Amino acid sequence: MPSTLTNVAIENAPDNAIGFDVNHPISSAQAKAAFKSGFLFCIRYVPRLELNIEPVGDPDITFNEANRILDSGLALFLVQHVSNPGWSANGIKGARFGKNAAIYANECGFPRGVNIFLDLEEVSSASSPSQIEDFCNEWFDALSISGYEPGVYVGSKNGLNAAQLFSGTKFAHYWHAASQADPPTPRPTDRGYQVFQPLHLTSTQFGKLNHVSLIDKIGLGGTHPAFEIDLKVGSEVIEDVDLDFTITDKKGGNVKWIRRV
């Protein structure tokens, strides 16, 4: 039987909470330093393939790491690893990946109702919008039937316009990647995004953090870099992170995360 994360509550994320996503485990000391410095949440990864095909590796969250993060005070939700650039989208693949995300989250003790995000980026240009929609909707169905709350990270080369993304897919939780061009701009009637992964934090956002240094690794320039950085919080350094902030979308929707209570 899988372990269960205890003493946790599912919450709606507040506006303008600052957190980070990271593709490797973080220690208890790193998580505690991040929370003490003003970060409110962390986003970690689950695999897309069956565990007999791709055993758990360093990038994937585990039950023990989830407990470490939650014990620090940080809230937590999940995103699934994307395939290599140029992957082909279809409904069969979407159902498979969505099922695997739910199985792994359950094995790590995550309660039903927490957000798990599909990473939609770097899709082959040979995949049609209808194939990408089918992939997304089959992923959505496979995850939601297990009780988890599906969301979608909208990155570069996602293959969809605003109508296809916000009307052609079933999601109610959208996450805007650190890309200035590819994530579609919502139409006036669309709900829009609930998480933003900016290239830079605003001065107001950065002002919410204490004893934090943002170490630019890719030469974005400007102040407060937020994408593919090393994060120094107190005396701890967390390498290769992206920063994120939350908002309530135009239909009143929020990210659903878990937090220890």
C-alpha positions in Angstrom: 0.0 0.0 0.0 1.3 3.5 -0.8 2.2 5.9 2.0 -0.1 8.8 2.7 1.0 12.4 3.4 -0.7 13.2 6.7 -1.9 16.5 8.3 -2.2 18.2 4.9 -5.0 20.4 3.5 -5.8 21.3 0.0 -5.9 25.1 -0.3 -6.6 27.7 -3.0 -3.4 29.6 -3.7 -3.7 33.3 -2.8 -2.8 36.1 -5.2 0.8 37.0 -5.8 2.3 34.1 -3.8 5.9 33.6 -4.9 7.4 30.1 -5.3 9.7 28.1 -7.5 9.7 25.0 -9.6 12.8 22.8 -9.6 13.8 19.6 -11.5 15.8 18.0 -8.7 15.2 17.1 -5.0 15.7 19.8 -2.4 16.9 19.2 1.1 15.1 20.1 4.4 17.6 22.9 5.0 17.0 24.4 1.5 13.2 24.2 1.9 13.3 25.8 5.4 15.5 28.6 4.2 13.3 29.2 1.2 10.2 29.5 3.4 11.9 31.7 5.9 13.0 34.0 3.1 9.5 34.6 1.9 8.8 31.8 -0.7 5.4 30.2 -0.2 5.4 27.2 -2.5 7.4 24.7 -4.4 6.5 22.7 -7.6 8.1 19.3 -8.1 8.1 16.7 -10.8 6.5 13.3 -11.5 7.5 10.9 -14.3 5.5 10.3 -17.5 6.5 6.7 -18.2 5.7 3.5 -16.3 8.1 2.8 -13.5 9.1 -0.6 -15.0 10.2 1.4 -18.1 11.8 4.4 -16.5 12.5 3.8 -12.8 12.4 6.8 -10.4 15.4 9.1 -10.9 16.8 12.1 -9.2 14.4 14.5 -10.9 11.2 12.9 -9.5 9.7 13.7 -6.2 9.4 11.0 -3.5 7.3 10.6 -0.4 10.2 11.5 1.8 11.0 14.7 -0.1 7.4 15.7 -0.1 7.3 15.5 3.6 10.5 17.5 3.9 9.0 20.3 1.8 5.7 20.3 3.6 7.5 20.3 7.0 9.3 23.4 6.0 6.1 25.4 5.7 6.1 25.5 1.9 3.0 24.5 0.0 3.4 21.9 -2.8 1.9 20.8 -6.1 3.2 18.8 -9.1 4.1 18.9 -12.8 4.9 16.0 -15.1 8.1 15.7 -17.1 7.7 16.5 -20.8 9.0 14.3 -23.6 12.1 15.3 -25.6 11.7 18.2 -28.0 9.9 17.4 -31.1 7.6 14.8 -29.5 4.3 13.8 -31.3 1.0 14.4 -29.7 -2.0 12.0 -29.8 -4.8 10.9 -27.5 -3.3 7.4 -26.7 -0.1 9.0 -25.4 -2.1 11.6 -23.4 -4.1 8.9 -21.7 -1.0 6.9 -20.9 0.9 9.9 -19.4 -2.1 11.1 -17.4 -2.6 7.7 -15.9 1.0 7.5 -14.9 1.0 10.9 -13.3 -1.9 9.9 -11.1 -0.4 6.5 -10.2 2.9 8.1 -9.2 1.3 10.9 -7.2 -0.8 8.3 -5.3 2.4 6.3 -4.6 3.9 9.4 -3.1 0.9 10.0 -0.9 -0.6 13.0 -2.5 -4.3 13.5 -1.7 -6.9 13.7 -4.4 -7.8 17.2 -5.4 -4.3 18.6 -5.6 -3.1 20.1 -8.9 -0.9 18.1 -11.2 0.2 20.0 -14.3 0.8 18.6 -17.8 3.9 20.2 -19.4 2.8 21.2 -22.9 5.9 22.5 -24.8 8.3 21.6 -27.6 5.6 19.7 -29.6 6.5 18.5 -33.1 5.3 20.9 -35.8 3.9 17.8 -37.5 1.3 17.4 -34.7 -2.0 19.1 -35.7 -3.9 21.3 -33.2 -6.6 18.7 -33.1 -4.0 16.0 -32.2 -2.6 18.2 -29.4 -6.1 18.9 -28.1 -6.8 15.2 -28.1 -3.6 14.6 -26.2 -4.5 17.2 -23.6 -8.0 16.0 -23.1 -7.1 12.4 -22.8 -4.5 13.3 -20.3 -7.1 15.4 -18.4 -9.6 12.5 -18.3 -7.0 9.9 -17.2 -5.8 12.2 -14.4 -9.2 13.5 -13.2 -10.8 10.0 -13.1 -8.3 9.3 -10.3 -9.4 12.4 -8.4 -6.5 14.7 -9.0 -7.0 18.2 -10.4 -5.5 18.6 -13.9 -3.7 21.7 -15.0 -1.5 22.6 -18.0 1.8 24.4 -18.2 1.8 26.3 -21.5 5.4 26.6 -22.8 7.2 27.3 -26.0 6.1 25.5 -29.2 2.9 24.3 -27.6 1.1 24.2 -30.9 -2.2 25.9 -29.8 -3.8 29.3 -30.2 -6.0 30.9 -27.6 -9.2 29.4 -28.9 -7.7 25.9 -29.0 -6.1 26.2 -25.6 -8.9 27.8 -23.6 -11.9 26.3 -25.5 -10.6 23.2 -27.1 -9.1 21.7 -23.9 -10.9 20.8 -20.7 -8.5 22.5 -18.3 -9.5 25.0 -15.6 -5.9 25.6 -14.4 -3.4 27.3 -16.7 0.3 28.1 -16.1 2.1 30.6 -18.3 5.8 29.7 -19.1 8.7 32.1 -19.2 8.2 32.8 -22.9 7.3 36.1 -24.4 5.8 34.7 -27.6 4.4 31.2 -27.5 1.9 31.0 -24.6 -1.3 32.4 -26.2 -2.7 35.7 -24.9 -6.2 35.0 -23.5 -9.2 36.4 -25.3 -11.5 38.7 -23.3 -13.8 35.8 -22.4 -11.1 33.3 -21.5 -10.3 32.5 -17.9 -6.5 33.1 -18.4 -3.6 31.9 -16.3 -3.3 31.1 -12.6 0.5 30.7 -12.5 3.1 32.9 -14.2 6.8 31.9 -14.7 8.3 35.3 -15.5 11.7 36.1 -17.0 12.2 38.7 -14.3 10.4 39.5 -11.0 9.1 43.0 -10.5 10.6 45.1 -7.8 7.4 44.6 -5.8 7.6 40.9 -6.0 11.3 40.8 -5.2 10.6 43.1 -2.2 8.5 40.3 -0.6 11.7 38.2 -0.3 14.4 38.5 2.5 18.0 37.5 2.3 17.6 36.2 -1.3 20.1 36.4 -4.2 19.0 35.5 -7.7 22.0 34.3 -9.7 21.5 34.8 -13.4 23.0 31.8 -15.3 21.9 32.5 -18.9 22.5 36.3 -19.3 19.0 37.6 -19.3 20.2 40.9 -18.1 18.2 43.4 -16.1 17.3 43.1 -12.4 15.7 40.2 -10.5 16.2 37.4 -13.0 13.6 34.6 -12.5 14.3 31.9 -15.1 17.0 29.2 -15.0 18.8 30.7 -12.0 20.6 29.6 -8.9 18.7 30.8 -5.9 20.6 31.7 -2.7 18.3 31.8 0.3 20.1 32.6 3.5 23.1 30.4 3.5 21.6 27.8 1.2 21.9 27.6 -2.6 19.2 25.9 -4.7 20.5 25.3 -8.2 18.6 25.5 -11.5 15.2 26.9 -10.5 12.5 28.9 -12.1 10.5 31.4 -10.1 6.7 31.5 -10.3 3.9 33.6 -8.9 0.1 32.9 -8.6 -2.9 35.0 -9.4 -6.7 34.4 -9.4 -7.9 34.0 -13.0 -10.8 35.9 -14.5 -13.3 33.2 -13.6 -12.2 33.2 -9.9 -10.0 30.0 -10.3 -6.9 29.4 -8.3 -4.1 26.8 -8.2 -4.9 24.0 -5.7 -1.9 23.1 -3.6 -1.3 21.1 -0.4 0.1 22.5 2.8 0.9 20.9 6.1 -1.5 22.0 8.9 
